[in-house]
Amino acid sequence: MPHPPGKGSQKQARFERLANEVRKFVYANPGCSAQAIVASLNHDQKMRNHGLTPRKVGFFITRNLRQSLTWWQDHRAGRRVYGPSPNNGQKS
């Protein structure tokens, strides 16, 4: 039997912490890759048990942090890199 999607306070707190840590890292390091974000979160921010992968972080940014972060294609490396959005998270 699959687990029902939760709406508990721990899930919301984990979501908010991940969003804040990703935003903080990308604002400090514009032009970073999802691999760099995952490495920072796993090793520096002690988020090892969150099961983060570069693919999950890429999906997370495009789905949940669209207003504050943007991405572009690094054609030399062939991957997405992330930076602050031009409107810096302000809804228009």
N, C-alpha and C positions, 0 to 999 in steps of 0.2 A: 504494500500500500504506500503510495507516494505521500510525502509530507505536504500538508497544506501550506500555502504561502502565508508566512507570518506577518503580523503587524505589531509585534511587541516592541517595548521600549529599547531592548538590547539591540534589535535589528535596526531601529531608527538611529540609535546612538552610533552604531558601527558605520552606518551609511554616512552620517554627518561627519564622523571623524575621517573616514576615507576621502570624502569630498574636500574637506578642509586641508588635509595633508597633501592631496594631489594639487590643489590650487596653489598652496604655499610653495611647493617644489617647482611648479611650472613658472610661477611669477619670478622666482629667484633664478631659474635656469631656462630662459626662453630658448626654443629651438631644441629641446630635449626629446628623446625618443621614449616610447612606452617601456622599453627595456631599462632605461636609466631611471624612470619613475619607480618601477618595480624593485630594482636593486636598492634604491634609497629607502623605500618603504619597508622592505623586508629586513634590511641590515641596520639602517640608522634609526628607524622609527619603531622597531620591534613589532611589526605587524606580520610576523611569520605565519601565524595560524589562520590568516585570512584566505589562504589559497590563491594568492594573486599571481596572475601570469600577464605577460605583455598583451595578449589578446583580450583578456578580461578588462584590463585597464583601458585599452583602446575603445572597447565597446562602452565602458562606463563613462568615459569622457564624452563621446559623441552622443550618448543618450541622456546623461544627467547634468553635464557641465557645459552644455552648448552655449549658454549665455555668457559665461565668463572665460571660456577657453576656445581656441580655434586650432586647426591643424592645417598643414600643407605638406606636399610631397617633396621629400628630399630625393632628387633624381639621381644623385651620385650613389647614395646608399640604397635607394629603392625602398624607402620606408616612410611612414608618416612621422612628422615631428610636430610638437605641440608648443603653443605660446599663448600669451594673454590675448583675449579678443579685443578688437579695436574699441568696443564700447565698454570694456572692463566690467561686464556683468550687470550693467544698467539696462533695464528693460525700457524699450521705447514705445 
